[in-house]
Amino acid sequence: MKIIKRNKLRRGGFAGLRETRLVMSPRMFRGQQEAGTSAGIGKCAYLADACFLPHGDTRMHEHKEIDVISIMVDGRIQHEGSLEDGQELQVDDIQVQRAGGEGFSHNEINPDSTKNRMLQIWMIPETAGEPAVYQMFQAQAGKRTRVYGGTADQDETISARTVIDIEHLNKGETVEQPGRSLAYVTVGEGTCDGETVTEGDLIDTRDFKFKALKDSKLIFIHEP
């Protein structure tokens, strides 16, 4: 088991955004990975824990051949772009945008006078040239919500071998994830393999078992 602690990594950013990068895959960032970051798992190329400054935004920019997953942890975001312009993200909302060969442009905006917090994950699509796709999900208390990946015979999520699940646990509850996974504690605190892990910890492990010491929210990136 390896634990990467967000607060020990470099804090960077651009425009009205400040972020800490925890995953930087050599597939996308060869020779540019920041010290201490994870190389990812499967098709996961990037994971960042970010906040927007009051009324800050990312400015309009474009993506191609990447799947962008945005997870709202605190505050709100107003979404502008070529896919579902005008959508608003609130706490526990998850926005999934597939650029594909078609591509998309977007600007994410903090409409409030206080900082917010958003996580962003980039996944490399398994097939190039797909059409652009937009999806919205909401994570539910006390359950697991799949927001990305799965078999091709379903249409609830973008099909992919590498899967992203969001898990919300009440204090005292446990969760297990067999096989290798990246688990990110976005909120809360718990124990795993005899160690205490807390908000901002990225755990690269096998046969993960977590017991919540507080109400907790986790992201699992794994390949079933």
N, C-alpha and C positions, 0 to 999 in steps of 0.2 A: 504493500500500500504506500502510495506517495501522496503527500498533501502539499498543495501550492496555496499559499496564503496571499490573498489579494492585497492586503495592506503592506506587504513586503515588496511588491512589484512597483515599477515606475508608473506614475500617473501622468497621462498625456491628454491629448484632445485636439479639437479643431473647431473653428467657428464658435458656436455657443454651447459646445459639448465638452465635458471632461470625462475621461474614461481610463479604466485600467484593463489592459488586455491580459487574459489568462491563457487563451489558446491561440497559437499562431502556427498553423501547419506548414511544414517545409514545402508542401505541394503548391502553396500560394505565396509564401513569404520566404522562399529559399534565400539564405544569406542575410535576411533582414529580421529574423526572429529576435524578439527582445529577451534578455537574460531572465531565466527562471520560468518562462512560459512553457505550457504543455504543447506537444506536437499534435495533440488531438487524438481522435479515434475514428476509424472508418472514414466517412466523407466529411466529418466535421473539420472545418478549416480555421474557425475563428470564434472566440467567445470573449465578449467585453462587458464589463460592469460599468455603467455610465450614469452620469447625471447631466441634466440640462441646466444651464444657468437661468435665472429668472427671465422669462420671455426670450430665452435662447432658442436657436434653431440650427439645423445641420446645413442649411442652404440647399437649393435644388441640385441634385446630382443624379448620375445614371449608373445602372448596373446591367451587366449581361452575363448569362450563363452562371448565375449564382442564386441560391435560395436564401432569403433573408428572413430570419425569425426574430421578432421583437416582443419582449415580455415585459409588461408594465408592472413594476414593483411598488412604486409610490408616486402619487400625483397623477397628472394627465398629459397626454400628447394629442395634438391635432395633426392629422395626416393630410399632406398635399401630394398630389402626384398623378401619374398617368393611370394608376390602378386605384379605383374607389376613392377618388378625391373627396375630402371633407369628412372622412371617417374620424371618430374620436376614440382613443384608447384610455381606459381607466384602469384602476388597480385590478390585477389578475386577468386582464385581457391579453391575448396573444395574437399578434398579427403575423401572417405568413405570406411572403411575396416571392413568387418564382419569376425570375427574369427570363430564363430560357434564351432562345435565339432572338426572340422578339425584343427583349429588354424592357426596362421600365425606368422612369425617373421619379424621384420623390424628395420631399422635404418634410422632416419631422419637427414640430414646433411645440415648445412649452408655452401654453397660454397664460400661465399663472405667474405671480410675483414672488414665488418661492421655488427652490430647486425641486426637481423630481428625480426619480431613479428608474432606469430602464436597462434591461439586459438585451444584448443583440448577439445572435449566433448566425454564422454563415455556413451553409452546407453546399458542397460541390455536387451538382446533379449527376446522376448516373448515366443519363442520356443527353447529348447535346441537341440543340435545335428545338426544344419543346416550346409550346406557346406560353405566354405569361399567364400567371394564375395569382388570384388574391383570395385569402381565407382569413376568417376571424374565429377565435375560440375564447372561451372563458374557463379558467381553472376553477374547480369546485372544491369547497372545504371538505376535508375528510376523505378525499378520493384521488385517484390517478387519472390524469387527462392526457391522452395522446394528441400531440399537435403536429407531428411530422413523422413520416415513414410508415411502412407497412406493406402488405402485399398488393399486387397490381389488380386483384379482383375486388377491391373496395374503393370507394370514392370519398370517404370522409376526410382523408388526409392525402397529401402528396405521397405517392408510393416510393419507397426507398428502403434499402437494407438497413441503413443507419437510422435509428429511431430516436425521437425526442419525446419524453414523457415528463409531465409536471406532477409532482406529488405534494399534497397538503396533508400534514399530520397534526393531530392534537397532541398535547403533552401526554407522555406515557405510551403513545402508540409506536409500533415498530413497522419497518418496511425492509424487505429483502429484494435484492436484484442479483440474480444468478449471472455467472459469466463475467467478462470484463466490462467495466462501465466507467464513464466519467460522471461523478455526482457533484453537483454544485449546490451548496447551502446558500440560498438567497435570503432566507429569514430564519431566525431561531438558533437552536443549539441542540446537540445530541451526542451520543456516544457511538463509536464504531471501532471494532477490534480493540477495545479497551482504551481508546483515545477519545478525548472530547474534541468535537469539531463544531465550528460556529459560523455565523454569517460571513461570507467572503472566502470560505475554504472550498477549494476544488480538490476532490479526492479521486485519484486514479487507482482503481482497485479491482479485485476479482471477488465474486460472491459477497457483495456488499450487504451488510446488515446494520441498520441504523435505528436507535431508540431515541425518541424525541424527549429532551429534558425540558423543552419549552414548545409551544405551538411553533411549527416549522414548515418551511416551504423548500422543496428541493427540485432540481432539474436533473433528470437522468438522460445521458446520451449513451446509447448502447446498440449492439447488434445481436438480436435474438438468435 
